[in-house]
Amino acid sequence: MSPPALPEADTPGDVTLRPAPDVADDLNVAPEHGLTSAEAATRLVSYGPNDLQGAPPVPWWRKFLRQFQDPLVYLLLVAVAISLAAWILEGAVGVPVDVVVILAILLLNAVIGYAQLRKADTAVAALASMTAARSTVLRDGRQSVVPSSELVPGDILLLAEGDAVGADARLLTATALQVQESSLTGESSAVTKQAGPLPSPMPLGDRTNMVFKGTGVATGVGRAVVTSTGMDTQMGAIAHMLATTEQEDSPLTHEIALVSRMLGVVVVSIAVVVMVALVLVNGVRTGAGFVDVLLLGVSLAVAAVPEGLPAILSVVLAIGVQQLARQRAVVKELHAVETLGSASVIGSDKTGTLTRNEMTIQKVVTASGTVDLTGTGYAPVGEALVEGRLLTEGPQLSEARALLVQGSLSSNAQLTETDGDWTVQGDPTEGAFLVAVRKLEGGTQRMDAYRRIAEVPFTSERRMMSTLQAHPERTRLMTKGAPDVLLAHCDSYRVGEEVRPLDQGVLDHVLAEVEALSSQAYRTLGVAYRDVPAREVSTDLDHAIEHHLVYVGMVAIIDPPREEARTAIAEAHRAGIRTIMITGDHPSTAARIGADLGIIEEGGRALTGVQLDELSDEGFRQAAREVSVYARVAPEHKLRIIDALQADDRIVAMTGDGVNDAPALKSADIGIAMGITGTEVTKDAAKMILADDNFATIVQAVRQGRVIFANIKKFLRYLLSSNMGEVFTVFLGVVLAGVIGLQSPVGGGLALPLLATQILWINLVTDSAPALAMGIDPQTDDVMGQPPRNPAERIIDHRMWLGIILVGAAMGLSTLATIDMFLPGGLLPGQHSFQEAQTAGFTTLVFAQLFNAINSRSETSSAFHRLFVNPWLWGAIGVVVVLQVLVVQVPLLQTAFSTAPLTLTQWATCVAMGSVVLWFDELRKIVLRALDVRRSAGAGASPAATPATPAPRG
C-alpha cells in the first residue's frame, strides 16, 4: 500500500476547513483503530523519522583536522618549518629527527584529541536517546507509547494534560482541551481547541482544530490524526531558518578557557626569557643553535599550556553524566552537573518521590461506617472487614460497592497483570480504586455495565474529575475529588439505597472524619454522583454540570514513605542541604510524613497555600527560610517559594511532575522531572529526569555531581602542577646551569636540561591518560561531609594555585637535582655523560608527574588513602612507564629523543628522585590538615558539621 498524499504545506486550510473524518479517510486510517504496526513501519520508511534537521553533521575528517586548529600547534608547525629549513641549508644530511619526532607527536596528539571528542559525542548522543520525547498513539486498536520520532502521518494521537504534542495533527475530538503554543506563536495564554472544521483559512495562532509539534497540552484530553511530521511541520518551517545553534559556554568552561589563556601569556613570557637567556649564556651564533633555542621555547610553551583541558573536561562530564544515568538520574545537559554540587535546597513533591507511589485504599468510609480493606500494593488480593469481620450483603456493602465502582469509573487508569505482576498505567490514586473494587464481591461486574460518554478532566485548580457514564437503566455523572471541595457541590448523601438531604450536622461529621484520617497520614478522596436527564447529556461537557451531587463517601489511601528516602534526607542534611516538602495533600498528612522522614521535628506543622497567601512579601521570604513542609499549595506557590529561596542566595533543586510544575522547574537552578509520572511538558522544562521517581536518586545525583566536580579539580591540579614542573625545570635549568654543572656537551650544542622533543613527549604521554583516569576517580574525600560549593567560588582558588606552584617547583628542583647527581661538577658531583644526565632528568620528570597523579587525587587527604580504588589510573601509569622504558632503552627511539640507556640502578635513582614530589606533597597536606583543624576549632565546629552558608549567585 503506497503512503497517502499529504496536503500541501502552503495550503493548511485544506485540513482545517474539512471535517475530521474526511481528513482521516484521506490518510487511510480508521480513527477508532489507528494504523497497524506494519503500516506504521512502512510509512516511517516512506516519510522518514519525525525529527527536525539541524546543521548538517560535521564529517569525521573535518573534526580530525580541527585538532590542528590551535595557536600553539601553529607555533610548533612554524618551529618544524624553521628546523626543516635549517636542515636543508646544512646540506640535508641524514634524517631531520627533530622534524619527524615533532610531527609524529603532533599527529598522536590529534588522534588522542579526536578520540576524546568522539567519546564525548557518543555520550551526548546516548543521553539524547534517554531523554527523547514519547507520544501515546492508537495502533492495532490498542493504546501504546512510542518515541515521537517514530510518528507517521495517519497515526492517531491520544492527548492528555502534560503531553508534548509530537507532530502536527488535525483534532478528531477535544474535551476541555487547551494547548500551550507559546513556543510556536509567542502567545503566553493557552489556546482552547475544538474538533470542528474552521469557517475559513486562519493564521497559525487561530487554527483551533489543529495541534502542532513542539507544543504542550495544558489541560483536557483529545484525539488527533497526524497530518505532518519532521520538517513538514510548522516547527520544521522554523527549523529551516536555523542553520546552527550557538550554545553559551558554561561558567566552568569559561573559567578553564580563562586559565588556559592566562597560563599561555605567563608561559610564553617565560619561554621568551628562557630563549634570551640561552642565547646569552651559551653565546649562540649558529643557525642550528638558534633553531634549537626556538624549538625549546616553543615546545616549552606548548607543553606548559594545557590546551587539551576543554576536550578532557567534555569527556569527564560526559562519562559522569552516563554514570548518573546508570543510577537512574538522567541529566539533560552536560554542564548541569556543575550546578548539582552547589545545591543547598532540595524541594520535593511527596507522592511517589518521598513515598512509594503504591497507593492503597485501606478504608472505605460511608454513612454506615468504616470498611477496612486488607492487602497492599497493586495486586487485587484482600478482604473487606468491618470490626474484624468479613463484610456481607447489606446497606454498608451496597454503599462501599457504589463508592468504589463509581470512583473506578471516574478515572483514566488501567490495571494490568503480566506474569503475576500487577501494574497501574496512569494515576496511582486512580489505580488504587481499580485494585480496591476487585476486593468487593460483584464490583467489576457492575463496572462492566457502564460505557463512558464524556469526561470533565481533573485540574489542580478544581481538584475534581467527572465522567458521564451510560447504563442500560440510566445516564450517571460520577465525580471524585478532595472531600472538602466535593462536598461544596453536593446537596444530599446516600445511606444504603436511600438518598437523604445533606445537612450541616452530616457535613461537619464528614469533615471531622477527613481531619481524623488525615492526621493518621491518610489521603482522602470523596465520591459523588447524580443521574443526568437526557436533555443534559452531551459529549462536550464542562465543570458546570457538577452540581446537585449525591455524596457517597470517601476512601482513605495510604502511600507509605520510602525507607531509602529517610536515609537520603539524613545524608542531605549532613551535606548541608536543606530538604523541603511541597504537596497538595492535607496539612496533617504532610506534617506526619514530613516528621516520619526527618524533614521536620515530631509535632511540627505544615504551612498551607491559604496561609502563604495571607503573608506579606517579607513574611513569605521569612517562611521560605524557616518552613520545610507545605501543604495544599498551588503550582504558583511553588514558584514563589523558589523565587524566595533564590532571593536568599540559595541554589534550589525542585521536583515536579504535572504540567503546572513546568514554570517552577524552569525557574529552579536544577529542575527535576519525574520519569514515570512526569508529563512530557515537565520533562522538557527540567534539567534532570528521575527514571525511578525516587528522592534518594536526587541525593545520589548530588553526591555524584560533587564527585564529578571534585574529579575536575583533581585533573586540573594534576595537569597544571605537572606543566608547571616542566616550566620550572627548563627555566631554573637555564638560570642555575652553572650551579648544577650544566655545561655544553662535548662536540658543541646547547646545555639544555631537556630537549624540545623530550618536553613534547612528556606532554603527550602524561597529560592525556592519567588526567582522564582521574576524571573517573571514585570518591576520595567525604564529599557529602562538606557544605555545598559556592558557585561564585573559583574552581582554582588561591590555596589550589599555591599548591600547584609549590608542587611544580618541587618537581623542577628534583629533576635538576637528578641531573646534578649525574653530571661532573655542580653541587652533587657525578661521573656520567651529559646525555646520560639529560636522560636521567627526563626520566625523573616523567616519574615525578606519575607520582603527582597519585598526589593530586585530593587537596588534603594522604595519597595513600584509598590508594588502589582506581584501576584506570594505575593502568594509565603502567602504560606511561612502559613507553618511557622504550624511549630510553630502544636504539631507534634513543636516536629520535636523544636518550642514553640507563642501568637498573640509574632507573631506581630516577624513580626515587621522582618520588620526592610525593613526600613533599604529603608534608604539605599535613600542614593543610592542621590548619583546617585549627580553623574549625576557632569556628567552634568541625567542617562536616558546619551549616552551609548562603552561596552568592554571582
Secondary structure, DSSP 8 states (H G I E B T S, - for coil): --------TT-THHHHTS-HHHHHHHTT--TTT-B-HHHHHHHHHHH--S----S----HHHHHHGGG-SHHHHHHHHHHHHHHHHHHHTT--S--HHHHHHHHHHHHHHHHHHHHHHHHHHHHHHHHHHT--EEEEEETTEEEEEEGGG--TT-EEEE-TT-B--SEEEEEEEEEEEEE-HHHH---S-EE---S--SS---GGG-TTEE-TT-EEEEEEEEEEEEE-GGGSHHHHHHHT-S-------HHHHHHHHHHHHHHHHHHHHHHHHHHHHHHHHT--SHHHHHHHHHHHHHHHHHHS-TTHHHHHHHHHHHHHHHHHHTTEEESSTTHHHHHTT--EEEE-STTTTB----EEEEEEETTEEEEE---SSS----EEETTEE--SSHHHHHHHHHHHHHHHS---EEEEETTEEEEES-HHHHHHHHHHTTSTTHHHHHHT-EEEEEE---TTT-EEEEEEEETTEEEEEEEE-HHHHGGGEEEEEETTEEEE--HHHHHHHHHHHHHHHHTT-EEEEEEEEE--GGG--SS--GGG--SEEEEEEEEEE--B-HHHHHHHHHHHHTT-EEEEE-SS-HHHHHHHHHHHTSS-TT---EEHHHHHTS-HHHHHHHHHH--EEES--HHHHHHHHHHHHHTT--EEEEE-SGGGHHHHHHSSEEEEETTT--HHHHHH-SEEETT--HHHHHHHHHHHHHHHHHHHHHHHHHHHHHHHHHHHHHHHHHTTTTTT----TTS----SS-HHHHHHHHHHHHSHHHHHHHT----S-GGGS----TTS-SS-HHHHHHHHHHHHHHHHHHHHHHHHHSSSSSS---S-HHHHHHHHHHHHHHHHHHHHHHTT-SSS-TTTTTTS-HHHHHHHHHHHHHHHHHHH-HHHHHHHT-----HHHHHHHHHHHTHHHHHHHHHHHHHHHHHHHHHHHHTS-TTTS--------
